[in-house]
Amino acid sequence: MRITPASPETHDEFYDAAGRFWLPVARSVDVPIGGRRASRLLAEDLVVWRDQDGQVAVLDNLCLHRGTKLSDGTVTAGGNLACPYHGWEYATDGVCVRIPQLAPDTKIPSKARVVSHPVREEYGLIWTYLSGQEEAAADLPVCPDFAAPGWMFHVGTPSDWHCQTTRMLENFLDVAHFGYIHADTFGNPDVLSVVPRSVEVSPDLLHVDAKVPYLARDPWGEPEEGDEFAVVDVEYDYHYDVPFSAWIRGVTKGDEYVLYIAAAPRTVDETTVFWAFGVPERLAVSAEEIELRENAVFQPDRFIVEGQRPEWLPLDLSAELHLRFDSIGLGVRRELKHHGFPVVSMLRP
């Protein structure tokens, strides 16, 4: 079986479907006051920057004068973004407010305006959507307990994966691979049967929720006498938000943690993975420990996902073999199809 090569029209379908939703473009800590950075989302080059009052903006990364990258410029003392080539200055709404080469009393042309995009800043991330509509297709996907008293969240270092974003998200929601590729962290090689206890799809087809019990390996625990390693019963709550956000809440021995994923397609086959990990403050887990642990989990997942074929997640449910433990992924595929993501056809030999 092979996949039909995706056409430029199929790429546009993917971008149009995804562009209606809030997607992350940067971590807040990476855009301090007076800071700016380049970002790429849905094959669009963007500049994310923050003025002197702390207001964040997302503009097309292109000065209209000679096509220079605004991300290579500077944020002025007056809070504008200045082009590095001729010093044209843009406000957070994209309007050019100063052209140094013009006399002070000369009116700036009304066409001197860079496209600006809606912005929200939540969960330690900066979000935008690119549809050009007044409202996004859905509200911002929620990260549970992020601002709850007694909780500590670390917003992790983003990573770029060479894969379609939908493939990455389905891997995050897959419950059947724990004992194979995560046996050195939480996966239990003695428990290979993992099936969701329940899977619920919201009436608006924007969310999937599932509960998954699992006897996980505890690499930090003391094994019982005669056992090779310690184990612990975990109740996993899974939640997915169309199109590219999800979280897992794990409950074990009365303790909880949350791993939140908000992935963003740089292109149809390149993904930036933004993530945050939260634990109760009383557990006193450091940011360094969280980074080490989560990277140890992410790396084998990334190796698998970047090698999956076809590269496009098949939304045609007849294209792959599905079993009961794939029920979360099936719900995700149905929702993506419902919300206009392209179904790339499969060719059989």
C-alpha positions in Angstrom: 0.0 0.0 0.0 1.2 3.5 -0.7 -0.1 7.0 -0.4 -1.1 9.2 -3.2 1.4 12.2 -3.3 -0.2 15.1 -1.6 -0.9 18.0 -4.0 -0.5 21.7 -3.4 -4.3 21.8 -3.1 -4.1 19.2 -0.3 -1.5 21.3 1.5 -3.8 24.3 1.2 -6.7 22.2 2.6 -4.6 21.3 5.6 -3.5 24.9 6.2 -7.0 26.2 5.8 -8.4 23.7 8.3 -5.7 24.3 10.9 -5.6 28.0 10.4 -9.0 28.4 12.0 -7.8 27.3 15.4 -5.6 28.9 18.1 -2.0 27.5 17.7 1.2 28.3 19.7 4.0 30.2 18.1 6.5 30.8 21.0 7.0 30.4 24.7 6.4 33.5 26.7 9.9 33.3 28.4 11.5 33.4 24.9 9.9 36.8 24.1 10.8 39.2 26.9 10.0 42.9 26.9 11.8 44.4 24.0 12.4 40.9 22.5 11.5 39.5 19.1 11.9 36.1 17.4 11.0 34.5 14.1 8.4 31.7 14.0 6.9 29.6 11.3 3.4 28.4 11.4 1.4 26.7 8.6 4.2 27.7 6.1 3.8 31.3 7.0 6.8 33.3 8.3 5.9 35.3 11.4 7.6 37.6 13.9 6.6 37.4 17.5 7.6 40.4 19.6 6.8 42.3 22.8 6.7 46.1 23.2 8.0 48.1 26.2 4.6 47.9 27.9 4.7 44.1 27.8 2.1 43.7 25.0 2.9 40.9 22.6 2.2 40.9 18.9 2.4 38.5 16.0 3.0 40.0 12.5 4.0 38.7 9.1 7.7 38.6 9.1 8.1 40.9 6.2 8.7 44.7 5.9 6.6 45.9 3.0 9.3 48.2 1.8 12.0 45.7 0.6 10.9 42.4 2.0 13.3 42.3 5.0 12.7 40.1 7.9 11.4 42.1 10.8 12.7 39.5 13.2 16.2 40.7 12.4 15.2 44.2 13.5 14.9 45.8 17.0 12.2 46.9 19.4 12.7 50.7 19.9 12.5 52.6 23.2 9.1 53.8 22.0 7.9 50.2 21.7 7.8 49.8 17.9 9.4 47.1 15.8 12.0 48.6 13.5 13.1 47.1 10.3 16.9 46.5 10.2 17.2 47.7 6.6 15.8 51.2 6.5 14.4 51.6 10.0 10.7 51.6 9.2 8.8 51.2 12.5 5.7 49.2 13.0 3.2 49.2 16.0 1.8 46.1 17.5 -1.2 46.3 15.1 1.1 46.2 12.1 0.7 49.8 11.1 3.8 51.6 10.0 4.2 54.7 12.3 7.6 56.0 11.2 9.6 56.1 8.0 12.9 57.9 8.8 13.5 58.8 5.2 10.4 61.0 5.1 10.2 64.5 6.4 8.5 64.7 9.8 5.3 66.3 8.4 4.9 63.8 5.5 1.9 61.5 5.7 2.8 57.8 5.8 1.0 55.8 3.0 -2.0 53.9 4.2 -0.6 50.8 2.5 2.4 50.8 4.8 0.9 48.1 7.0 2.1 44.6 7.8 -0.5 41.9 8.4 -1.1 41.4 12.1 -2.7 38.3 13.7 -4.8 37.8 16.8 -2.8 37.1 20.0 -3.5 35.4 23.3 -1.0 34.6 26.0 -1.9 31.6 28.2 -0.1 28.7 29.9 3.3 30.2 29.3 2.7 30.2 25.5 1.9 32.8 22.9 -1.0 31.8 20.6 -2.4 33.0 17.3 -4.6 31.8 14.4 -4.2 32.7 10.8 -7.7 32.4 9.2 -8.2 36.1 9.1 -11.6 35.7 10.7 -12.9 37.7 13.6 -13.1 34.6 15.8 -11.3 31.3 15.9 -13.2 28.0 15.3 -12.9 27.1 19.0 -11.7 28.6 22.2 -8.1 28.2 23.4 -7.4 24.6 24.5 -7.2 24.5 28.3 -4.2 23.3 30.3 -5.8 22.0 33.5 -4.6 23.3 36.9 -2.0 25.7 35.3 -3.0 28.5 37.6 -4.4 26.4 40.4 -3.1 27.1 43.9 -0.5 24.6 45.1 0.6 23.6 41.6 3.9 24.2 39.8 4.2 24.1 36.0 7.3 24.0 33.9 6.9 25.1 30.3 9.4 22.9 28.6 11.9 23.6 25.8 10.1 23.2 22.5 11.4 20.7 19.9 11.0 20.4 16.2 9.9 17.0 14.8 10.0 16.1 11.1 6.5 14.7 10.9 3.0 15.7 10.3 1.5 17.2 13.5 -1.5 14.8 13.5 1.0 11.9 13.6 2.7 13.4 16.7 -0.6 14.0 18.5 -1.9 10.4 17.8 1.3 9.0 19.2 0.8 11.1 22.4 -2.7 9.6 22.7 -1.7 6.0 21.9 -1.9 3.8 24.9 -0.6 0.5 23.4 3.1 1.2 23.0 4.1 1.8 26.7 5.7 -1.5 27.4 7.7 -1.5 24.1 9.4 1.8 23.7 9.0 3.3 27.2 10.3 0.4 29.3 13.2 2.5 30.5 10.9 5.1 32.0 7.2 4.4 32.9 6.3 1.5 30.5 5.9 -1.9 32.0 7.1 -4.7 29.7 5.2 -7.2 31.7 1.9 -5.5 31.0 1.4 -5.3 27.2 -2.4 -5.3 27.2 -3.6 -1.7 27.6 -7.2 -0.8 26.7 -9.1 2.5 27.5 -11.8 1.9 30.1 -13.9 4.5 28.4 -13.7 6.9 25.4 -16.1 9.8 25.1 -16.5 12.2 22.1 -18.1 15.6 22.6 -21.3 16.4 20.7 -19.5 19.2 18.8 -16.7 16.8 17.8 -14.0 19.1 19.3 -12.9 16.9 22.2 -12.1 13.3 23.1 -11.8 12.1 26.7 -10.7 8.7 27.9 -9.7 6.9 31.0 -6.9 4.3 31.0 -5.8 2.2 34.0 -2.2 1.0 33.9 0.3 -0.8 36.1 3.2 1.4 35.4 6.9 1.0 36.1 8.2 3.3 38.8 11.9 4.0 38.0 12.2 6.0 41.3 10.5 3.5 43.5 11.9 0.6 45.5 11.0 -2.8 44.1 9.4 -5.4 46.3 11.6 -8.3 47.3 12.1 -10.6 44.4 10.9 -8.1 41.8 13.1 -6.6 39.2 11.6 -3.1 39.4 8.9 -1.2 41.3 5.5 -0.8 39.9 2.5 1.4 40.7 -1.1 1.5 39.7 -1.9 4.7 37.6 -5.2 6.0 36.4 -4.6 8.1 33.3 -7.1 10.7 32.2 -6.6 11.6 28.5 -8.1 14.7 26.9 -7.7 15.8 23.3 -8.7 19.2 21.7 -9.0 19.6 17.9 -6.7 19.9 16.2 -3.3 19.6 17.9 -3.6 19.9 21.7 -3.9 17.2 24.4 -3.1 16.4 28.0 -2.7 13.4 30.2 -3.4 13.5 33.9 -1.8 10.7 35.9 -3.0 9.8 39.4 -0.9 7.4 41.4 -0.7 6.9 45.2 -2.7 10.0 45.7 -0.3 12.2 43.7 -1.2 13.8 40.4 0.7 15.2 37.5 -0.3 16.8 34.2 1.6 16.6 30.9 0.2 19.1 28.4 1.0 19.2 24.6 0.3 22.0 22.2 1.8 21.1 18.8 2.1 23.5 15.9 2.6 22.7 12.2 5.5 24.6 10.8 4.5 23.0 7.5 2.5 19.9 6.5 5.4 17.7 7.5 7.3 19.7 10.2 6.0 20.2 13.7 7.1 22.2 16.7 6.1 20.5 20.0 5.3 22.9 22.8 4.7 21.3 26.2 4.2 21.9 29.9 4.5 19.6 32.9 2.7 20.3 36.2 2.9 18.7 39.7 1.8 19.7 43.1 4.4 22.1 44.7 4.8 19.8 47.7 6.6 17.2 45.5 9.4 19.7 44.9 10.4 18.6 41.4 12.9 20.8 39.7 12.6 22.1 36.1 15.9 20.2 35.3 14.4 16.9 36.5 11.2 17.5 34.5 13.2 18.3 31.3 15.4 15.1 31.8 12.4 12.9 32.4 10.2 14.2 29.6 13.0 14.2 27.0 13.6 10.6 27.9 10.0 9.9 27.0 9.8 12.1 24.0 12.9 10.8 22.2 11.8 7.2 21.4 8.4 8.6 20.4 10.0 11.0 18.1 12.1 8.2 16.5 9.0 6.1 15.8 6.8 9.0 14.5 9.4 10.4 12.2 9.7 7.0 10.5 6.0 6.3 10.2 4.5 5.8 6.7 2.5 7.2 5.2 3.7 10.5 6.5 0.1 11.9 6.4 -2.2 10.4 9.1 -4.8 8.4 7.2 -8.2 9.8 7.9 -9.7 7.1 5.7 -10.3 4.5 8.5 -10.1 1.7 6.0 -6.5 2.5 5.2 -5.0 0.9 8.3 -5.9 -2.0 10.7 -7.5 -0.7 13.9 -8.2 -2.7 17.1 -10.0 -1.9 20.4 -7.0 -0.3 22.0 -6.8 2.2 19.1 -10.2 3.8 20.1 -8.8 7.2 21.2 -6.9 7.6 17.9 -10.0 6.6 15.9 -12.0 9.3 17.7 -9.3 11.8 16.8 -9.2 10.8 13.2 -13.0 11.1 12.9 -12.9 14.6 14.4 -10.1 15.8 12.2 -12.1 14.6 9.1 -15.2 16.3 10.4 -13.4 19.6 10.8 -12.2 19.7 7.2 -8.7 18.1 7.4 -7.9 16.4 4.1 -8.3 12.7 3.5 -5.4 11.7 1.3 -6.4 8.6 -0.6 -4.5 5.4 -0.4 -3.4 3.2 -3.3 -3.3 -0.5 -3.0 -1.0 -2.7 -5.1 
